[in-house]
Amino acid sequence: MKKLIALVLAVVCVLGLVGCGNQPPERTKTIEGNLKTYYELSDGTWEYDGQIYKYRLVIKGTMPNAKTNSTFTYLSNIENIPFERAWKAAGFSSNMNDYFDIEDAVLVDWMQTDN
């Protein structure tokens, strides 16, 4: 009987530990981008509208024929986005192939600054 009780307690303890591992990361910071509000999570990932992203990319450069610099902030599951792709996907391209699927990246902020 003592062995059965010990076994039951061991199973309960193991199930309790496994259950704790399934907790989603918590929101640690709210960021008000000028386009979208998004969140930094406790595990270092980022969230927008329930979608989780591995990276927050701040991409700077000057678009063709522009008088100002642009800074695009994307939440992304793509590790690196070149500036040319960033500005096109921000709404400046008429080619739908230049845009990101929501699972891949989302634009949350865009700023223009003087050169």
Biotite code that builds the C-alpha atoms (Angstrom):
import biotite.structure as struc

atoms = struc.array([
    struc.Atom([0.000, 0.000, 0.000], chain_id="A", res_id=1, res_name="MET", atom_name="CA", element="C"),
    struc.Atom([2.849, 2.404, 0.839], chain_id="A", res_id=2, res_name="LYS", atom_name="CA", element="C"),
    struc.Atom([4.410, 1.711, -2.550], chain_id="A", res_id=3, res_name="LYS", atom_name="CA", element="C"),
    struc.Atom([1.120, 2.507, -4.300], chain_id="A", res_id=4, res_name="LEU", atom_name="CA", element="C"),
    struc.Atom([0.779, 5.811, -2.422], chain_id="A", res_id=5, res_name="ILE", atom_name="CA", element="C"),
    struc.Atom([4.399, 6.705, -3.227], chain_id="A", res_id=6, res_name="ALA", atom_name="CA", element="C"),
    struc.Atom([3.824, 5.882, -6.896], chain_id="A", res_id=7, res_name="LEU", atom_name="CA", element="C"),
    struc.Atom([0.655, 8.007, -7.049], chain_id="A", res_id=8, res_name="VAL", atom_name="CA", element="C"),
    struc.Atom([2.450, 10.934, -5.390], chain_id="A", res_id=9, res_name="LEU", atom_name="CA", element="C"),
    struc.Atom([5.367, 10.605, -7.822], chain_id="A", res_id=10, res_name="ALA", atom_name="CA", element="C"),
    struc.Atom([3.006, 10.631, -10.814], chain_id="A", res_id=11, res_name="VAL", atom_name="CA", element="C"),
    struc.Atom([1.167, 13.691, -9.476], chain_id="A", res_id=12, res_name="VAL", atom_name="CA", element="C"),
    struc.Atom([4.476, 15.527, -8.945], chain_id="A", res_id=13, res_name="CYS", atom_name="CA", element="C"),
    struc.Atom([5.707, 14.701, -12.451], chain_id="A", res_id=14, res_name="VAL", atom_name="CA", element="C"),
    struc.Atom([2.412, 15.773, -14.042], chain_id="A", res_id=15, res_name="LEU", atom_name="CA", element="C"),
    struc.Atom([2.537, 19.001, -12.054], chain_id="A", res_id=16, res_name="GLY", atom_name="CA", element="C"),
    struc.Atom([6.031, 19.782, -13.348], chain_id="A", res_id=17, res_name="LEU", atom_name="CA", element="C"),
    struc.Atom([5.123, 18.947, -16.942], chain_id="A", res_id=18, res_name="VAL", atom_name="CA", element="C"),
    struc.Atom([2.051, 21.179, -16.736], chain_id="A", res_id=19, res_name="GLY", atom_name="CA", element="C"),
    struc.Atom([4.183, 24.139, -15.628], chain_id="A", res_id=20, res_name="CYS", atom_name="CA", element="C"),
    struc.Atom([6.316, 23.816, -18.759], chain_id="A", res_id=21, res_name="GLY", atom_name="CA", element="C"),
    struc.Atom([3.337, 24.521, -20.985], chain_id="A", res_id=22, res_name="ASN", atom_name="CA", element="C"),
    struc.Atom([2.701, 28.035, -19.682], chain_id="A", res_id=23, res_name="GLN", atom_name="CA", element="C"),
    struc.Atom([2.809, 30.638, -22.454], chain_id="A", res_id=24, res_name="PRO", atom_name="CA", element="C"),
    struc.Atom([5.346, 33.461, -22.051], chain_id="A", res_id=25, res_name="PRO", atom_name="CA", element="C"),
    struc.Atom([4.038, 36.559, -20.297], chain_id="A", res_id=26, res_name="GLU", atom_name="CA", element="C"),
    struc.Atom([3.853, 40.036, -21.773], chain_id="A", res_id=27, res_name="ARG", atom_name="CA", element="C"),
    struc.Atom([6.598, 42.074, -20.118], chain_id="A", res_id=28, res_name="THR", atom_name="CA", element="C"),
    struc.Atom([6.368, 45.303, -22.109], chain_id="A", res_id=29, res_name="LYS", atom_name="CA", element="C"),
    struc.Atom([3.783, 47.071, -24.265], chain_id="A", res_id=30, res_name="THR", atom_name="CA", element="C"),
    struc.Atom([5.140, 49.096, -27.173], chain_id="A", res_id=31, res_name="ILE", atom_name="CA", element="C"),
    struc.Atom([2.974, 51.686, -28.913], chain_id="A", res_id=32, res_name="GLU", atom_name="CA", element="C"),
    struc.Atom([4.298, 51.720, -32.464], chain_id="A", res_id=33, res_name="GLY", atom_name="CA", element="C"),
    struc.Atom([2.900, 54.477, -34.653], chain_id="A", res_id=34, res_name="ASN", atom_name="CA", element="C"),
    struc.Atom([1.181, 51.796, -36.764], chain_id="A", res_id=35, res_name="LEU", atom_name="CA", element="C"),
    struc.Atom([0.439, 48.977, -34.298], chain_id="A", res_id=36, res_name="LYS", atom_name="CA", element="C"),
    struc.Atom([0.661, 48.177, -30.589], chain_id="A", res_id=37, res_name="THR", atom_name="CA", element="C"),
    struc.Atom([2.775, 45.109, -29.867], chain_id="A", res_id=38, res_name="TYR", atom_name="CA", element="C"),
    struc.Atom([4.312, 43.282, -26.923], chain_id="A", res_id=39, res_name="TYR", atom_name="CA", element="C"),
    struc.Atom([7.689, 42.024, -25.750], chain_id="A", res_id=40, res_name="GLU", atom_name="CA", element="C"),
    struc.Atom([7.335, 38.596, -24.104], chain_id="A", res_id=41, res_name="LEU", atom_name="CA", element="C"),
    struc.Atom([9.203, 37.097, -21.153], chain_id="A", res_id=42, res_name="SER", atom_name="CA", element="C"),
    struc.Atom([11.023, 34.583, -23.374], chain_id="A", res_id=43, res_name="ASP", atom_name="CA", element="C"),
    struc.Atom([12.475, 37.300, -25.656], chain_id="A", res_id=44, res_name="GLY", atom_name="CA", element="C"),
    struc.Atom([9.942, 36.881, -28.459], chain_id="A", res_id=45, res_name="THR", atom_name="CA", element="C"),
    struc.Atom([7.424, 39.455, -29.681], chain_id="A", res_id=46, res_name="TRP", atom_name="CA", element="C"),
    struc.Atom([3.639, 39.385, -30.108], chain_id="A", res_id=47, res_name="GLU", atom_name="CA", element="C"),
    struc.Atom([1.179, 41.208, -32.307], chain_id="A", res_id=48, res_name="TYR", atom_name="CA", element="C"),
    struc.Atom([-2.480, 40.211, -32.602], chain_id="A", res_id=49, res_name="ASP", atom_name="CA", element="C"),
    struc.Atom([-1.855, 36.746, -31.129], chain_id="A", res_id=50, res_name="GLY", atom_name="CA", element="C"),
    struc.Atom([0.980, 35.968, -33.560], chain_id="A", res_id=51, res_name="GLN", atom_name="CA", element="C"),
    struc.Atom([4.427, 35.294, -32.033], chain_id="A", res_id=52, res_name="ILE", atom_name="CA", element="C"),
    struc.Atom([7.604, 36.500, -33.749], chain_id="A", res_id=53, res_name="TYR", atom_name="CA", element="C"),
    struc.Atom([11.233, 35.610, -33.007], chain_id="A", res_id=54, res_name="LYS", atom_name="CA", element="C"),
    struc.Atom([12.753, 38.956, -34.017], chain_id="A", res_id=55, res_name="TYR", atom_name="CA", element="C"),
    struc.Atom([12.173, 42.701, -33.801], chain_id="A", res_id=56, res_name="ARG", atom_name="CA", element="C"),
    struc.Atom([14.038, 44.278, -36.713], chain_id="A", res_id=57, res_name="LEU", atom_name="CA", element="C"),
    struc.Atom([14.770, 48.007, -36.993], chain_id="A", res_id=58, res_name="VAL", atom_name="CA", element="C"),
    struc.Atom([15.720, 48.618, -40.628], chain_id="A", res_id=59, res_name="ILE", atom_name="CA", element="C"),
    struc.Atom([17.101, 52.006, -41.697], chain_id="A", res_id=60, res_name="LYS", atom_name="CA", element="C"),
    struc.Atom([17.870, 53.491, -45.091], chain_id="A", res_id=61, res_name="GLY", atom_name="CA", element="C"),
    struc.Atom([16.786, 55.881, -47.832], chain_id="A", res_id=62, res_name="THR", atom_name="CA", element="C"),
    struc.Atom([14.190, 54.940, -50.410], chain_id="A", res_id=63, res_name="MET", atom_name="CA", element="C"),
    struc.Atom([14.873, 55.779, -54.085], chain_id="A", res_id=64, res_name="PRO", atom_name="CA", element="C"),
    struc.Atom([14.402, 59.495, -54.828], chain_id="A", res_id=65, res_name="ASN", atom_name="CA", element="C"),
    struc.Atom([13.535, 60.248, -51.184], chain_id="A", res_id=66, res_name="ALA", atom_name="CA", element="C"),
    struc.Atom([14.654, 63.397, -49.382], chain_id="A", res_id=67, res_name="LYS", atom_name="CA", element="C"),
    struc.Atom([14.443, 61.759, -45.951], chain_id="A", res_id=68, res_name="THR", atom_name="CA", element="C"),
    struc.Atom([15.657, 58.557, -44.312], chain_id="A", res_id=69, res_name="ASN", atom_name="CA", element="C"),
    struc.Atom([13.160, 55.912, -43.247], chain_id="A", res_id=70, res_name="SER", atom_name="CA", element="C"),
    struc.Atom([13.195, 53.548, -40.296], chain_id="A", res_id=71, res_name="THR", atom_name="CA", element="C"),
    struc.Atom([10.929, 50.507, -40.492], chain_id="A", res_id=72, res_name="PHE", atom_name="CA", element="C"),
    struc.Atom([10.312, 48.306, -37.460], chain_id="A", res_id=73, res_name="THR", atom_name="CA", element="C"),
    struc.Atom([9.127, 44.802, -38.240], chain_id="A", res_id=74, res_name="TYR", atom_name="CA", element="C"),
    struc.Atom([8.254, 41.892, -36.001], chain_id="A", res_id=75, res_name="LEU", atom_name="CA", element="C"),
    struc.Atom([9.522, 38.923, -37.936], chain_id="A", res_id=76, res_name="SER", atom_name="CA", element="C"),
    struc.Atom([10.203, 35.218, -38.078], chain_id="A", res_id=77, res_name="ASN", atom_name="CA", element="C"),
    struc.Atom([12.751, 36.020, -40.797], chain_id="A", res_id=78, res_name="ILE", atom_name="CA", element="C"),
    struc.Atom([16.147, 36.765, -39.241], chain_id="A", res_id=79, res_name="GLU", atom_name="CA", element="C"),
    struc.Atom([17.207, 39.438, -41.745], chain_id="A", res_id=80, res_name="ASN", atom_name="CA", element="C"),
    struc.Atom([15.133, 41.696, -44.003], chain_id="A", res_id=81, res_name="ILE", atom_name="CA", element="C"),
    struc.Atom([17.043, 43.937, -46.451], chain_id="A", res_id=82, res_name="PRO", atom_name="CA", element="C"),
    struc.Atom([16.032, 47.610, -46.588], chain_id="A", res_id=83, res_name="PHE", atom_name="CA", element="C"),
    struc.Atom([14.752, 47.295, -50.176], chain_id="A", res_id=84, res_name="GLU", atom_name="CA", element="C"),
    struc.Atom([12.358, 44.519, -49.149], chain_id="A", res_id=85, res_name="ARG", atom_name="CA", element="C"),
    struc.Atom([11.325, 46.435, -46.016], chain_id="A", res_id=86, res_name="ALA", atom_name="CA", element="C"),
    struc.Atom([10.216, 49.578, -47.829], chain_id="A", res_id=87, res_name="TRP", atom_name="CA", element="C"),
    struc.Atom([8.485, 47.666, -50.617], chain_id="A", res_id=88, res_name="LYS", atom_name="CA", element="C"),
    struc.Atom([6.564, 45.512, -48.109], chain_id="A", res_id=89, res_name="ALA", atom_name="CA", element="C"),
    struc.Atom([5.585, 48.652, -46.183], chain_id="A", res_id=90, res_name="ALA", atom_name="CA", element="C"),
    struc.Atom([3.071, 49.478, -48.894], chain_id="A", res_id=91, res_name="GLY", atom_name="CA", element="C"),
    struc.Atom([5.257, 51.061, -51.560], chain_id="A", res_id=92, res_name="PHE", atom_name="CA", element="C"),
    struc.Atom([5.155, 48.203, -54.058], chain_id="A", res_id=93, res_name="SER", atom_name="CA", element="C"),
    struc.Atom([2.417, 47.283, -56.507], chain_id="A", res_id=94, res_name="SER", atom_name="CA", element="C"),
    struc.Atom([3.799, 43.730, -56.703], chain_id="A", res_id=95, res_name="ASN", atom_name="CA", element="C"),
    struc.Atom([2.036, 41.509, -54.153], chain_id="A", res_id=96, res_name="MET", atom_name="CA", element="C"),
    struc.Atom([5.085, 39.195, -54.087], chain_id="A", res_id=97, res_name="ASN", atom_name="CA", element="C"),
    struc.Atom([6.954, 41.977, -52.236], chain_id="A", res_id=98, res_name="ASP", atom_name="CA", element="C"),
    struc.Atom([4.608, 41.741, -49.236], chain_id="A", res_id=99, res_name="TYR", atom_name="CA", element="C"),
    struc.Atom([4.960, 39.440, -46.215], chain_id="A", res_id=100, res_name="PHE", atom_name="CA", element="C"),
    struc.Atom([2.527, 36.811, -45.021], chain_id="A", res_id=101, res_name="ASP", atom_name="CA", element="C"),
    struc.Atom([1.409, 37.670, -41.470], chain_id="A", res_id=102, res_name="ILE", atom_name="CA", element="C"),
    struc.Atom([3.186, 34.553, -40.168], chain_id="A", res_id=103, res_name="GLU", atom_name="CA", element="C"),
    struc.Atom([6.494, 35.840, -41.567], chain_id="A", res_id=104, res_name="ASP", atom_name="CA", element="C"),
    struc.Atom([6.536, 39.543, -40.645], chain_id="A", res_id=105, res_name="ALA", atom_name="CA", element="C"),
    struc.Atom([4.393, 42.528, -39.727], chain_id="A", res_id=106, res_name="VAL", atom_name="CA", element="C"),
    struc.Atom([5.241, 46.245, -39.911], chain_id="A", res_id=107, res_name="LEU", atom_name="CA", element="C"),
    struc.Atom([4.602, 47.899, -36.532], chain_id="A", res_id=108, res_name="VAL", atom_name="CA", element="C"),
    struc.Atom([6.381, 51.247, -36.864], chain_id="A", res_id=109, res_name="ASP", atom_name="CA", element="C"),
    struc.Atom([7.637, 53.602, -39.558], chain_id="A", res_id=110, res_name="TRP", atom_name="CA", element="C"),
    struc.Atom([9.449, 56.905, -39.096], chain_id="A", res_id=111, res_name="MET", atom_name="CA", element="C"),
    struc.Atom([11.006, 59.423, -41.443], chain_id="A", res_id=112, res_name="GLN", atom_name="CA", element="C"),
    struc.Atom([13.999, 61.551, -40.431], chain_id="A", res_id=113, res_name="THR", atom_name="CA", element="C"),
    struc.Atom([16.055, 64.218, -42.148], chain_id="A", res_id=114, res_name="ASP", atom_name="CA", element="C"),
    struc.Atom([19.186, 63.067, -43.974], chain_id="A", res_id=115, res_name="ASN", atom_name="CA", element="C"),
])
